[in-house]
Amino acid sequence: MLTVEVEREEDGRYIAEVLELPGVLAYGSDRAEAIAKAEALALRVLAERLEHGEDIPDLKTLFAA
């Protein structure tokens, strides 16, 4: 399972980070937008890793927020 952590920045934006994939984070104007963008980016990163034969986290389910 990929864990999405969300925080609100001082400027009001939200940032969502996928903890199991370092560097996978995204900003949104609200919590839901930030999560959606981070999840989409995580899927792209996982696809790239699979294409290049790199390791991916062991996933029984995909996301938890």
Chimera marker file (.cmm) of the C-alpha trace (Angstrom):
<marker_set name="trace">
<marker id="1" x="0.000" y="0.000" z="0.000" r="1" g="1" b="0" radius="0.5"/>
<marker id="2" x="1.203" y="3.484" z="-0.790" r="1" g="1" b="0" radius="0.5"/>
<marker id="3" x="0.671" y="6.049" z="1.944" r="1" g="1" b="0" radius="0.5"/>
<marker id="4" x="-0.235" y="9.605" z="0.974" r="1" g="1" b="0" radius="0.5"/>
<marker id="5" x="0.580" y="12.217" z="3.595" r="1" g="1" b="0" radius="0.5"/>
<marker id="6" x="-1.026" y="15.648" z="3.218" r="1" g="1" b="0" radius="0.5"/>
<marker id="7" x="-0.051" y="18.940" z="4.826" r="1" g="1" b="0" radius="0.5"/>
<marker id="8" x="-1.271" y="22.486" z="4.390" r="1" g="1" b="0" radius="0.5"/>
<marker id="9" x="1.407" y="25.021" z="3.538" r="1" g="1" b="0" radius="0.5"/>
<marker id="10" x="1.536" y="28.537" z="5.015" r="1" g="1" b="0" radius="0.5"/>
<marker id="11" x="0.354" y="30.002" z="1.700" r="1" g="1" b="0" radius="0.5"/>
<marker id="12" x="-2.834" y="27.881" z="1.809" r="1" g="1" b="0" radius="0.5"/>
<marker id="13" x="-1.821" y="25.271" z="-0.756" r="1" g="1" b="0" radius="0.5"/>
<marker id="14" x="-1.826" y="21.594" z="0.120" r="1" g="1" b="0" radius="0.5"/>
<marker id="15" x="1.082" y="19.267" z="-0.514" r="1" g="1" b="0" radius="0.5"/>
<marker id="16" x="0.645" y="15.507" z="-0.788" r="1" g="1" b="0" radius="0.5"/>
<marker id="17" x="3.584" y="13.133" z="-0.622" r="1" g="1" b="0" radius="0.5"/>
<marker id="18" x="3.716" y="9.396" z="-1.335" r="1" g="1" b="0" radius="0.5"/>
<marker id="19" x="5.941" y="8.185" z="1.496" r="1" g="1" b="0" radius="0.5"/>
<marker id="20" x="7.105" y="4.944" z="-0.153" r="1" g="1" b="0" radius="0.5"/>
<marker id="21" x="8.285" y="6.756" z="-3.294" r="1" g="1" b="0" radius="0.5"/>
<marker id="22" x="10.821" y="9.453" z="-2.386" r="1" g="1" b="0" radius="0.5"/>
<marker id="23" x="10.349" y="12.602" z="-4.421" r="1" g="1" b="0" radius="0.5"/>
<marker id="24" x="6.748" y="11.846" z="-5.375" r="1" g="1" b="0" radius="0.5"/>
<marker id="25" x="4.855" y="14.897" z="-4.163" r="1" g="1" b="0" radius="0.5"/>
<marker id="26" x="2.360" y="17.316" z="-5.617" r="1" g="1" b="0" radius="0.5"/>
<marker id="27" x="0.649" y="20.570" z="-4.733" r="1" g="1" b="0" radius="0.5"/>
<marker id="28" x="-3.050" y="21.317" z="-4.992" r="1" g="1" b="0" radius="0.5"/>
<marker id="29" x="-5.381" y="24.160" z="-4.147" r="1" g="1" b="0" radius="0.5"/>
<marker id="30" x="-7.276" y="21.783" z="-1.849" r="1" g="1" b="0" radius="0.5"/>
<marker id="31" x="-6.609" y="18.456" z="-0.141" r="1" g="1" b="0" radius="0.5"/>
<marker id="32" x="-8.403" y="16.340" z="-2.761" r="1" g="1" b="0" radius="0.5"/>
<marker id="33" x="-6.556" y="17.952" z="-5.668" r="1" g="1" b="0" radius="0.5"/>
<marker id="34" x="-3.170" y="17.429" z="-4.013" r="1" g="1" b="0" radius="0.5"/>
<marker id="35" x="-3.951" y="13.756" z="-3.327" r="1" g="1" b="0" radius="0.5"/>
<marker id="36" x="-5.198" y="13.163" z="-6.875" r="1" g="1" b="0" radius="0.5"/>
<marker id="37" x="-2.073" y="14.715" z="-8.386" r="1" g="1" b="0" radius="0.5"/>
<marker id="38" x="0.256" y="12.750" z="-6.082" r="1" g="1" b="0" radius="0.5"/>
<marker id="39" x="-1.530" y="9.484" z="-6.879" r="1" g="1" b="0" radius="0.5"/>
<marker id="40" x="-1.299" y="10.144" z="-10.626" r="1" g="1" b="0" radius="0.5"/>
<marker id="41" x="2.402" y="10.917" z="-10.334" r="1" g="1" b="0" radius="0.5"/>
<marker id="42" x="2.959" y="7.772" z="-8.244" r="1" g="1" b="0" radius="0.5"/>
<marker id="43" x="1.339" y="5.653" z="-10.946" r="1" g="1" b="0" radius="0.5"/>
<marker id="44" x="3.612" y="7.194" z="-13.587" r="1" g="1" b="0" radius="0.5"/>
<marker id="45" x="6.688" y="6.546" z="-11.411" r="1" g="1" b="0" radius="0.5"/>
<marker id="46" x="5.652" y="2.922" z="-10.812" r="1" g="1" b="0" radius="0.5"/>
<marker id="47" x="5.064" y="2.404" z="-14.549" r="1" g="1" b="0" radius="0.5"/>
<marker id="48" x="8.496" y="3.842" z="-15.376" r="1" g="1" b="0" radius="0.5"/>
<marker id="49" x="10.162" y="1.611" z="-12.802" r="1" g="1" b="0" radius="0.5"/>
<marker id="50" x="8.409" y="-1.470" z="-14.179" r="1" g="1" b="0" radius="0.5"/>
<marker id="51" x="9.400" y="-0.562" z="-17.747" r="1" g="1" b="0" radius="0.5"/>
<marker id="52" x="13.042" y="-0.256" z="-16.700" r="1" g="1" b="0" radius="0.5"/>
<marker id="53" x="13.087" y="-3.395" z="-14.552" r="1" g="1" b="0" radius="0.5"/>
<marker id="54" x="13.519" y="-1.457" z="-11.334" r="1" g="1" b="0" radius="0.5"/>
<marker id="55" x="12.129" y="-2.512" z="-7.967" r="1" g="1" b="0" radius="0.5"/>
<marker id="56" x="8.737" y="-1.281" z="-6.829" r="1" g="1" b="0" radius="0.5"/>
<marker id="57" x="7.172" y="-1.514" z="-3.369" r="1" g="1" b="0" radius="0.5"/>
<marker id="58" x="5.252" y="-4.715" z="-2.614" r="1" g="1" b="0" radius="0.5"/>
<marker id="59" x="1.623" y="-3.680" z="-3.096" r="1" g="1" b="0" radius="0.5"/>
<marker id="60" x="-1.429" y="-5.568" z="-1.916" r="1" g="1" b="0" radius="0.5"/>
<marker id="61" x="-3.543" y="-2.438" z="-2.263" r="1" g="1" b="0" radius="0.5"/>
<marker id="62" x="-2.531" y="0.780" z="-3.929" r="1" g="1" b="0" radius="0.5"/>
<marker id="63" x="-3.248" y="3.914" z="-1.850" r="1" g="1" b="0" radius="0.5"/>
<marker id="64" x="-4.293" y="5.003" z="1.627" r="1" g="1" b="0" radius="0.5"/>
<marker id="65" x="-4.793" y="8.626" z="2.613" r="1" g="1" b="0" radius="0.5"/>
<link id1="1" id2="2" r="1" g="1" b="0" radius="0.2"/>
<link id1="2" id2="3" r="1" g="1" b="0" radius="0.2"/>
<link id1="3" id2="4" r="1" g="1" b="0" radius="0.2"/>
<link id1="4" id2="5" r="1" g="1" b="0" radius="0.2"/>
<link id1="5" id2="6" r="1" g="1" b="0" radius="0.2"/>
<link id1="6" id2="7" r="1" g="1" b="0" radius="0.2"/>
<link id1="7" id2="8" r="1" g="1" b="0" radius="0.2"/>
<link id1="8" id2="9" r="1" g="1" b="0" radius="0.2"/>
<link id1="9" id2="10" r="1" g="1" b="0" radius="0.2"/>
<link id1="10" id2="11" r="1" g="1" b="0" radius="0.2"/>
<link id1="11" id2="12" r="1" g="1" b="0" radius="0.2"/>
<link id1="12" id2="13" r="1" g="1" b="0" radius="0.2"/>
<link id1="13" id2="14" r="1" g="1" b="0" radius="0.2"/>
<link id1="14" id2="15" r="1" g="1" b="0" radius="0.2"/>
<link id1="15" id2="16" r="1" g="1" b="0" radius="0.2"/>
<link id1="16" id2="17" r="1" g="1" b="0" radius="0.2"/>
<link id1="17" id2="18" r="1" g="1" b="0" radius="0.2"/>
<link id1="18" id2="19" r="1" g="1" b="0" radius="0.2"/>
<link id1="19" id2="20" r="1" g="1" b="0" radius="0.2"/>
<link id1="20" id2="21" r="1" g="1" b="0" radius="0.2"/>
<link id1="21" id2="22" r="1" g="1" b="0" radius="0.2"/>
<link id1="22" id2="23" r="1" g="1" b="0" radius="0.2"/>
<link id1="23" id2="24" r="1" g="1" b="0" radius="0.2"/>
<link id1="24" id2="25" r="1" g="1" b="0" radius="0.2"/>
<link id1="25" id2="26" r="1" g="1" b="0" radius="0.2"/>
<link id1="26" id2="27" r="1" g="1" b="0" radius="0.2"/>
<link id1="27" id2="28" r="1" g="1" b="0" radius="0.2"/>
<link id1="28" id2="29" r="1" g="1" b="0" radius="0.2"/>
<link id1="29" id2="30" r="1" g="1" b="0" radius="0.2"/>
<link id1="30" id2="31" r="1" g="1" b="0" radius="0.2"/>
<link id1="31" id2="32" r="1" g="1" b="0" radius="0.2"/>
<link id1="32" id2="33" r="1" g="1" b="0" radius="0.2"/>
<link id1="33" id2="34" r="1" g="1" b="0" radius="0.2"/>
<link id1="34" id2="35" r="1" g="1" b="0" radius="0.2"/>
<link id1="35" id2="36" r="1" g="1" b="0" radius="0.2"/>
<link id1="36" id2="37" r="1" g="1" b="0" radius="0.2"/>
<link id1="37" id2="38" r="1" g="1" b="0" radius="0.2"/>
<link id1="38" id2="39" r="1" g="1" b="0" radius="0.2"/>
<link id1="39" id2="40" r="1" g="1" b="0" radius="0.2"/>
<link id1="40" id2="41" r="1" g="1" b="0" radius="0.2"/>
<link id1="41" id2="42" r="1" g="1" b="0" radius="0.2"/>
<link id1="42" id2="43" r="1" g="1" b="0" radius="0.2"/>
<link id1="43" id2="44" r="1" g="1" b="0" radius="0.2"/>
<link id1="44" id2="45" r="1" g="1" b="0" radius="0.2"/>
<link id1="45" id2="46" r="1" g="1" b="0" radius="0.2"/>
<link id1="46" id2="47" r="1" g="1" b="0" radius="0.2"/>
<link id1="47" id2="48" r="1" g="1" b="0" radius="0.2"/>
<link id1="48" id2="49" r="1" g="1" b="0" radius="0.2"/>
<link id1="49" id2="50" r="1" g="1" b="0" radius="0.2"/>
<link id1="50" id2="51" r="1" g="1" b="0" radius="0.2"/>
<link id1="51" id2="52" r="1" g="1" b="0" radius="0.2"/>
<link id1="52" id2="53" r="1" g="1" b="0" radius="0.2"/>
<link id1="53" id2="54" r="1" g="1" b="0" radius="0.2"/>
<link id1="54" id2="55" r="1" g="1" b="0" radius="0.2"/>
<link id1="55" id2="56" r="1" g="1" b="0" radius="0.2"/>
<link id1="56" id2="57" r="1" g="1" b="0" radius="0.2"/>
<link id1="57" id2="58" r="1" g="1" b="0" radius="0.2"/>
<link id1="58" id2="59" r="1" g="1" b="0" radius="0.2"/>
<link id1="59" id2="60" r="1" g="1" b="0" radius="0.2"/>
<link id1="60" id2="61" r="1" g="1" b="0" radius="0.2"/>
<link id1="61" id2="62" r="1" g="1" b="0" radius="0.2"/>
<link id1="62" id2="63" r="1" g="1" b="0" radius="0.2"/>
<link id1="63" id2="64" r="1" g="1" b="0" radius="0.2"/>
<link id1="64" id2="65" r="1" g="1" b="0" radius="0.2"/>
</marker_set>
